[in-house]
Amino acid sequence: MEIKIIYEMNPPKVLYENHYDNDTIKKNVDIFISKTKRISEFVDGIHLTDNVLGIPRVSSLMLVSMLKRNGITKPISCTCRLYDKNLISVLQFVTEAILCGVYSILVLRGDDPIIGNKFFNISPSRAIKTLSDHNFNNYIKLDLSFPNKVNDTMKIKNKLEAKPRAFVTQSISNIDNLRDIVKVSAPYGIDVIPCIMCPSNRNEISAQNIGLDWHSYKERPENFIREAASLTKKILLCSPNSFEDGLHLVRKLREA
């Protein structure tokens, strides 16, 4: 079975030791583009995050344009993180994404910003509905974040009623939980894209920070990914602290 893999990339940080340095930014953007070109040979799409963990990072939309100029033709999706935006800036973000040729937008709340005030005044479900009401969904695919298990009935009801193209889950480690999510989503015609974190020593801290227990798939992650992919059309693979570990796992999946 061929697995459709989207690979998550975090744009470079804006501040280093709490200061902006133009040379450092340019160097890290070049490194980011080089890594993305390498991984794009083995995956079906690239996903760029938006100020993940509330840390200010280079604009994902600017990077989309740069990646396309550097010959990357695979579909590129982006996160739209609501804690940094009010409704006007959400509309601006999605408009720019359409003009940049972004394939899809993942709308999520995100973490509190580490600098400045939060602007969060609209839920992800409401943002998707507002965008759809204003016809944006006819020009770009709109995806919605989803927990890694079915729990809060009211929140899930709101997510279903928002009618996104797909639910992108938080990092999963349990196939039965994924199966429950697919079962809930299927009657509404909503696809599911499970996020799976590459299990490696360098990603251990990230897993602990989000309460992810990957013991069920740590030894044979490729088998876990294949089983997840058998339930869904695509998977989103992330390796937040080690690009090389993520690339190694992707290559193992492609060689099998």
C-alpha positions as CSV (number, residue, x, y, z in Angstrom):
1,M,0.0,0.0,0.0
2,E,1.3,3.4,-1.0
3,I,1.3,5.9,1.9
4,K,0.6,9.5,1.2
5,I,2.9,11.5,3.5
6,I,2.8,15.2,4.4
7,Y,5.9,16.4,6.2
8,E,5.7,19.1,8.8
9,M,8.4,21.8,8.8
10,N,8.8,24.6,11.4
11,P,10.0,28.0,9.9
12,P,13.1,29.5,11.5
13,K,12.8,31.6,14.6
14,V,12.8,35.4,14.4
15,L,14.7,36.0,17.7
16,Y,17.9,34.4,18.9
17,E,19.0,35.1,22.5
18,N,16.1,37.5,22.5
19,H,17.5,39.6,19.6
20,Y,16.9,39.9,15.9
21,D,20.0,39.3,13.7
22,N,19.6,39.6,10.0
23,D,22.6,37.5,9.0
24,T,21.4,34.6,11.3
25,I,17.8,34.8,9.8
26,K,19.1,34.7,6.3
27,K,21.4,31.7,7.1
28,N,18.6,29.8,8.8
29,V,16.1,30.5,6.0
30,D,18.7,29.1,3.5
31,I,19.1,26.0,5.7
32,F,15.3,25.7,5.9
33,I,14.9,25.8,2.2
34,S,17.7,23.2,1.7
35,K,16.1,20.8,4.2
36,T,12.6,21.3,2.6
37,K,14.0,20.5,-0.9
38,R,15.7,17.3,0.5
39,I,12.5,16.0,2.2
40,S,10.2,17.0,-0.7
41,E,11.8,14.3,-2.9
42,F,10.3,11.6,-0.6
43,V,6.9,13.0,0.5
44,D,3.6,14.0,-1.2
45,G,3.3,17.4,0.5
46,I,4.9,19.9,2.9
47,H,3.1,21.5,5.8
48,L,4.5,24.8,7.3
49,T,3.6,25.6,10.9
50,D,2.7,29.1,12.2
51,N,4.6,30.4,15.3
52,V,4.5,27.0,16.9
53,L,4.6,27.1,20.8
54,G,3.9,30.8,20.6
55,I,7.5,31.5,19.4
56,P,7.7,34.2,16.7
57,R,8.9,32.6,13.5
58,V,9.5,33.7,9.8
59,S,6.2,34.0,7.9
60,S,5.1,30.7,6.4
61,L,3.5,32.5,3.5
62,M,6.7,34.2,2.6
63,L,8.5,30.9,2.8
64,V,5.9,29.3,0.4
65,S,6.8,31.8,-2.2
66,M,10.5,31.2,-1.7
67,L,10.1,27.4,-1.8
68,K,8.2,27.6,-5.1
69,R,10.9,29.9,-6.5
70,N,13.4,27.2,-5.5
71,G,11.6,24.6,-7.6
72,I,9.5,22.8,-5.0
73,T,6.3,21.7,-6.8
74,K,4.8,19.4,-4.1
75,P,1.6,20.8,-2.5
76,I,2.3,23.1,0.4
77,S,-0.1,23.6,3.3
78,C,0.1,26.1,6.1
79,T,-1.2,26.5,9.7
80,C,-3.2,29.6,10.6
81,R,-2.7,30.0,14.3
82,L,-5.6,32.1,15.9
83,Y,-3.8,33.2,19.1
84,D,-1.8,35.6,16.9
85,K,-4.8,37.0,14.9
86,N,-8.1,38.7,15.0
87,L,-10.7,38.0,12.3
88,I,-9.4,40.7,10.0
89,S,-5.9,39.2,10.1
90,V,-7.3,35.7,9.5
91,L,-9.0,36.9,6.4
92,Q,-5.8,38.6,5.3
93,F,-3.8,35.4,6.0
94,V,-6.1,33.2,4.0
95,T,-6.2,35.7,1.1
96,E,-2.4,35.8,0.9
97,A,-2.3,32.0,1.1
98,I,-4.6,31.8,-1.9
99,L,-2.5,34.3,-3.8
100,C,0.7,32.4,-2.9
101,G,-0.7,29.1,-4.2
102,V,-1.1,27.4,-0.8
103,Y,-2.9,24.0,-1.1
104,S,-4.7,24.1,2.2
105,I,-5.0,25.9,5.5
106,L,-5.1,24.2,8.9
107,V,-6.9,26.4,11.4
108,L,-6.1,25.9,15.1
109,R,-6.0,27.9,18.3
110,G,-2.3,27.4,19.1
111,D,-0.4,28.1,22.3
112,D,-0.2,31.4,24.2
113,P,2.4,33.8,22.6
114,I,5.7,34.1,24.5
115,I,5.8,37.8,23.7
116,G,3.0,40.4,23.5
117,N,-0.7,40.0,24.0
118,K,-2.9,37.3,22.6
119,F,-5.8,38.3,20.2
120,F,-7.8,35.1,20.4
121,N,-11.4,36.0,20.0
122,I,-12.8,33.4,17.6
123,S,-12.8,29.6,17.9
124,P,-11.2,27.5,15.1
125,S,-14.7,26.1,14.2
126,R,-16.2,29.5,14.0
127,A,-13.2,30.8,11.9
128,I,-13.8,27.9,9.4
129,K,-17.5,28.7,9.2
130,T,-16.8,32.4,8.7
131,L,-14.3,31.7,5.9
132,S,-16.8,29.3,4.2
133,D,-19.6,31.9,4.6
134,H,-17.4,34.3,2.7
135,N,-16.6,31.9,-0.1
136,F,-13.0,31.3,0.7
137,N,-13.5,27.5,0.7
138,N,-14.1,27.7,-3.1
139,Y,-10.5,28.8,-3.5
140,I,-8.5,26.9,-0.9
141,K,-9.1,23.8,1.2
142,L,-9.9,24.6,4.9
143,D,-8.8,22.0,7.5
144,L,-9.6,22.0,11.2
145,S,-7.5,20.8,14.2
146,F,-8.9,17.8,16.1
147,P,-7.9,16.1,19.4
148,N,-6.2,12.8,19.3
149,K,-9.3,11.1,20.7
150,V,-13.0,11.6,20.7
151,N,-13.9,13.1,24.1
152,D,-15.7,16.5,24.4
153,T,-19.0,15.9,22.7
154,M,-20.0,19.6,22.4
155,K,-16.7,20.7,20.9
156,I,-16.7,17.9,18.4
157,K,-20.3,18.7,17.4
158,N,-19.1,22.3,16.6
159,K,-16.2,21.0,14.6
160,L,-18.5,18.7,12.6
161,E,-20.9,21.5,11.9
162,A,-18.1,23.7,10.6
163,K,-17.7,21.3,7.7
164,P,-14.0,21.5,7.0
165,R,-12.3,19.6,4.2
166,A,-10.4,17.5,6.8
167,F,-9.6,17.1,10.4
168,V,-5.9,17.2,11.2
169,T,-5.4,15.4,14.5
170,Q,-3.1,16.2,17.4
171,S,-0.2,13.6,17.6
172,I,-1.7,10.2,17.9
173,S,-0.3,7.0,19.5
174,N,-3.4,4.8,19.5
175,I,-5.0,3.2,16.4
176,D,-8.3,2.6,18.2
177,N,-8.6,6.3,18.9
178,L,-7.9,7.1,15.3
179,R,-10.5,4.6,14.2
180,D,-13.1,6.4,16.5
181,I,-12.2,9.7,14.9
182,V,-12.7,8.3,11.4
183,K,-16.0,6.8,12.4
184,V,-17.3,10.1,13.7
185,S,-16.1,12.1,10.7
186,A,-17.1,9.8,7.8
187,P,-20.8,10.4,7.9
188,Y,-20.1,14.1,7.4
189,G,-17.7,13.5,4.4
190,I,-14.8,14.9,6.4
191,D,-11.4,13.4,5.8
192,V,-9.0,12.7,8.6
193,I,-5.3,13.3,8.5
194,P,-3.6,11.9,11.6
195,C,-0.4,13.6,12.9
196,I,2.3,11.1,13.9
197,M,5.5,12.2,15.7
198,C,8.7,10.5,14.7
199,P,9.9,8.6,17.8
200,S,13.5,9.4,18.5
201,N,15.7,10.5,21.4
202,R,15.8,14.0,20.2
203,N,12.0,14.3,20.0
204,E,11.5,12.9,23.5
205,I,11.1,16.3,25.1
206,S,8.5,17.4,22.6
207,A,6.6,14.2,23.2
208,Q,6.7,14.7,27.0
209,N,5.6,18.3,26.6
210,I,2.3,17.3,24.9
211,G,1.8,14.1,27.0
212,L,2.4,11.8,24.0
213,D,3.2,8.2,25.0
214,W,4.7,6.5,21.9
215,H,5.7,3.2,23.5
216,S,3.1,1.4,21.4
217,Y,4.9,2.3,18.2
218,K,8.4,3.4,19.2
219,E,10.2,0.1,18.1
220,R,8.4,-0.1,14.6
221,P,7.0,3.3,13.7
222,E,6.7,2.3,10.1
223,N,4.2,-0.4,10.9
224,F,2.2,2.0,13.0
225,I,2.2,4.6,10.2
226,R,1.1,2.0,7.7
227,E,-1.8,0.9,9.9
228,A,-2.9,4.5,10.4
229,A,-2.7,5.2,6.7
230,S,-4.9,2.2,6.0
231,L,-7.7,4.1,7.8
232,T,-7.1,7.5,6.2
233,K,-5.9,8.9,2.9
234,K,-2.9,10.7,4.3
235,I,-0.7,11.1,7.3
236,L,1.1,14.1,8.7
237,L,4.6,13.2,10.0
238,C,6.4,15.6,12.3
239,S,9.9,15.4,13.9
240,P,10.2,18.8,15.7
241,N,13.7,18.4,17.1
242,S,15.5,16.4,14.4
243,F,15.1,16.8,10.7
244,E,17.5,14.0,10.1
245,D,15.5,11.5,12.2
246,G,12.3,12.5,10.3
247,L,14.1,12.1,6.9
248,H,15.4,8.7,7.9
249,L,11.9,7.5,8.8
250,V,10.4,8.8,5.6
251,R,13.1,7.1,3.5
252,K,12.4,3.8,5.4
253,L,8.7,4.1,4.5
254,R,9.5,4.7,0.8
255,E,12.0,1.9,0.6
256,A,9.7,-0.7,2.0
